[in-house]
Amino acid sequence: MALSIGIVGLPNVGKSTLFNALTKKSVPAENYPFCTIDPSVGIVPVPDARLQTLTELSQSEKTIPAVTEFVDIAGLVRGASEGEGLGNQFLSHIQEVDAILHMVRIFEDKDITHVSDKIDPLDDIKTINLELTLKDLENVAKRLGALDREIKKGDKKVLKEKEVLEKLKKGLEEEKRAEELDLEDEEKELVKERNLLTLKPMMYGLNKKAGGTNLDETEDDRFKNLLSFLKERDSKYLVIDAGIEHELKDFESGEKEEYRNELGAQDDGINLLIKKSYELLDLITFLTTGEKETRGWTTKRGSVAPVAGIAIHTDFRDKFIRAEIVAYDDLVSAGSYATAREKGLVRTEGKEYVVKDGDVVEFKI
């Protein structure tokens, strides 16, 4: 299952710096707007210590982690929904991703320019969210205008779609994200083809800077206002130092932790970001292991076995017979798959079984 997260925000807030840290791939990150025109895509491994343990247990030839796709989207500016700063092109890139990581600058540094010539993270968020909302309003209005001919035919599905679109239009006009309107699953399916930007799950990355004046460290009212905004909306966010993560990207693990401590960053920001990205989209990892390879696979939480199997091959959905399941902890404690089977820890499950995070699965078709 492909997971794609678009990194968006105003110019010079740390998007490309973070992307470089995530992917160890060089993309432009110079100090001026629009230096990143085409979206750069990086495939990032999901950190999972269980894979190495299973590799050793099965003596696997290869270890392949689950992956996350990050897309570095050029900086948006006020007026992007009307084409300002190549806005239409950049907004179309956002339509292609599954979720949005909205980078926000929470540090002051006179050597790094800001398009508004001031640091106000809440104002920056409102600028970007307004542009996404305006683009969605345009999208919804266009579809509503095209529905009249279909409605005359008496199509009940089209009538229901119109009701949902009018509900969306009202909410968007009140500057609410479509995600905040509590649409039912059936309603979301009816407007799925609209690919609305504000219906995509969003997480905020609050970018600080070692050596800079960080608003979260100075009891600054701008940061307090930002937190109030995020908490009122129950928005997911994390504080990250994209610059430190970028500096650490080429270090080996031992050196990395030592240097991280020297720089005053205690947590691995990249690992935390990927973990929270999984939470944002309600994803889990199931595992397969054997002599050839040990591998992590991504699926939606709550997926039944045939649906989870699509991550490996569509045949596992269409031709599914059963699956043999053993929990990761049970397999490791048993010491081998054969022993786990002897102890009755390996279960045979059918089509209705809901796959859990850490399940070690062998599909039968």
N, C-alpha and C positions, 0 to 999 in steps of 0.2 A: 504494500500500500504506500503510494507516494505521499509524502507530507511536505508541503511547500509553504514557507513563511516569507513574506515580503517585508523587507526592512525599509520603513518610510520615515519621513520627517522633513523638517526644513533643511536647507543647505547648511553645512558646517556644524552639525550636531553630533557627528561621530558614526554615521551609518557605514561608510566605507571602511573606516578604521576597525569597527567591530567585525565587518564582513571579512576583512583580511585576517583578523585574529581567529575567526571561526574556521576559515577554509585554508589558511596558509597560502592563499592564492593572491597574487598581486593585482589589485585594481587601483585606479587613480584615487587618491585621497588628498589632493592638493587643497589649499586654503582659498577656494573660490567657488561660487555657485555653478552648477551644471557641468562639472568636470566629468561626472559619470552620466553619459547619455543613454547608452543601451544597458539594460539590466544584466548584471553579471550573476551567474548562478554557481553556487558551490554545494557540493554534496558532503555533508558533515556526519561522521560516525557518531552514533548515540553511545555514550559511555555506559558500559555494563560489565561489572566485574564478574558476573556469573559466567560470561562466555569463556574466560580464561580457565576457570575452574572446570567447566564441562569439556573444554579442549583437552585438558590434562587427563580427565577421567576417561574420555573416549580415545585418547591419543590421536586426535584428529589431525589431518594433514593441513587443514586451513581453518582460520577463524574469521568469520564475516559478521560484522556488527549490523544492526539495523541502522538506517540512515535517515537524516533529515535534510531537506533541500532548503537552502536559504537563498533569497534573491535580493540583490542590492539594487534598489530602485532609486533613481536620481532624485535630488531634493525638490520638494514641492514648494510653491510660494503662494502668497495671496493672489487669487485670480486664476489659479490653475484650472479650475472647472470651466473657465472661459478661454483656456488656451494659453494663459500667461506662463512664460518660462517653459514652453513646450509641455504645458500641463496635461493636455489631452493625451499625448503620447505616454506620459508617465502614469496617468490614471488608468490607462488601458492595461499597463503592466500589472497593476494591483489587482485587476479583475481576474488574472490568471492564477493567483495564489490562493491557498486554503485559509490562511490566517495572516494577521498583520502584527509585526513588531514595530511599534511607534516609538522611535528614538527621540528623547527630549533632553536638551542640554541643561544641566543644573550647576554649572560652574562658570565663573567669570575669569577671563583671560584676555587681556588687551591685545595679545598677539594673534588671537583667533577671532576673525570678524563674525558678526551676526547680521543677518539680512535686515533686522529691525533696529540695529545699533543699540540694542538693550537686551538684557537677560531677564526674561519673564517666562518661565516654563509653562505656566497655565495659559498665558496668552498664545504661546506657540502651539499648544495642544488644540486650543479653540480654533486657531487659524487652519490647521490641517483638517480637523474634524468637520469644519464648515465646508471646506472644499470637497471633501468626500460626500457630505450630505447634499450639496448642490448638484454634484454629478449624478447622485442617485435620484434626486428630484427630477432632473432632466430625463433620466432613463424611465422613471415611472410615468411621467406625463406623456412621454412619447408612446408608451405602450397603451395607456388609457385612451389616447387619441385614435389608436388603431383598432380598438376593440368594438366600436359601434357596429361595423359591418358583421362581425361574428356574432354579436349579441342578437341581431335581428333574426339570425337562424335558430335562436332558441337553445343554444348550447348551454346546459346548466353549469358545466365546468368553467366556461368563459364567464358566466355571471358570478360565480364564486371567486374567480380570479379578480374580477373588477372590484368586488367587495374588499379583497385583501389589498389591492393596489390603492384603493381610496383610503384605507386604514393607514397604509404606509405613507401616503402623500400627506395626510394630516399630521402624523408624527414627525415626518421629516421637516415639514414647514414650521414645526415647533422646535426645530434643531435637535431632535432626538435621533440617536442612532437607531437604525432598523432593528439592531440586536436588542435594544432596550424595550421593544414593543411587545415582548412575550408572545410571539407568534406560535401557534400550534404547528406541529410537524407537518400536518396536512397543508396548512397555509404556506409554510416555507417551500413545500414541494411545488405548489401552484406558481410561485414566483421564482423558482430556481433558475429558469432561463434568463432572468433579468441580471443574474450575477451581481447583486447589489454589493457595493463596497462596504457599507455600514452594517451589513448583515454578517460579515465575516468576523469571527472571533478576533479580539484585539488585546494585546498586552503592551504595556508601556515599559520601555527601557530608560531609566533615569541615569543619564551618563554624567559621571563626575570625573575629576581629573586630579591625579596626584600632583601636588605642588601648586594647584590652582586654588581659587577661593570657592569652596563647595558650599552651596546653599544649605545642604542637609547637615553641615557641621557648624553652622554659624547662627543657629536659631533665627534664621531669616524668615520674615513673614511670607515671602514668595514661596518658600518651600512648604510652610504650614498651609497656605492656601491651596497649593498643589495637592497635598495629602488629603485635605478635606474634600476636594473635588473627586479624587480617586476613590475614597472610602464611601462617599455618598452614593456613588454609582457601582460600588462593589467591583471596581476595575482591578484586573490583575496587573501587577507591576513588579519590577525588581530594580535595585540600584546596582549599577555596574560601572567599572572603569574601563572603557573600551581601549584607552591608551595603554594601560598596564597589560591588558589581555593581548594586545597587539605586540608589545615588547616581549612577552613571554612565549609567543607562538612557536619559536624555533628552539626553545630550551627542552632538554630531556626532563622527565618527570621529577627526578630528585633535585636537579638544579632549579627547576621551575618553582618548586615549593620554597626552596631557600631564598630565591630572588623575590618571590612573591611576598615573603615575610619581611624582607629588607625594605620593600616598597610600601609596606603597611597594609597590604591586601590579604586578608585571612582566608577568604573563600575562593574557590575556583569558579569565577564568574561564568565561564563558558559552559561548564557542566551544569551549573544552576539554571542557566538560560535554556539549555536543551531540555532539562527536566521540566521546567515550567512550560515550555512549548508543548510538551506531551500532555501536561495537565490542561492546558488551554483547549486542546482539541479532544480531550478525553480519550487518549490512546494508551495502549498497553503493549508490552513486548512478550511474545511467546517464543519458544526456543526449539530448535531441532539439533540433534547431535549424532555423530557416528564417526566411523574411521575417516571418511573423506572430508567432512567439514562439520564444524559447530557454527550455528548461525542464529542471529536474532531477527525476528520478523515483527512488523508493526500491524496492529489491527485496532479497530474501535473497541472501547470497553463495552461489554455486553454482547459481542458478536458470538453467534453460534458457530460450531466447528466448521461447517461447510463455507460460511462467509469468511471466517478467519483464514481458511485455506486458500482463498483467492490471492492472498499475499504471496503465495508460493506459485500457484498456477490455477487458471480458471477451471481446469479439470477437477480440482479438489472440491469445487462447488457443484459442478454438474454431474460428476460421477462418484460423489462421496458415498462410501459404504459405512465406514466407522473410523474411529480414531483411537489410538492407544495413548493414554495420558499418564504422566507421572509428574508430581510437583517437584520443582527444582530442589527444594530442601530435602525431600524424601530420597531423591536420586543420589544426591551428594552424601547423605548420611548412610545410604546403603553401600556406596563405594563403587557400584557398577550397575549397568542396566539389568544384567542377568540376576544379580542378587536382589535388586528391587522387584523384579518379576517374581522371584521365589518367595519373597516376603508378602506378596499380594499388594504391592504398592503401585503397580502398573494396572490401570483400569481401562476397560473398553467402554467407550462412550459413543452415543449415536448422534443423529442430526440435531437434536435439541440441546446438546451440551453447550454451555456458555464457557468459552475459553477464558482463563484467568491469567493475569500477569505472572510470568515465571513458569507457566506450564511447559513441560517438555513433551512435544507432540510428534507422533508418527501417524500420518494420514494413510488410510487404506482405500484404494479405489479399484 
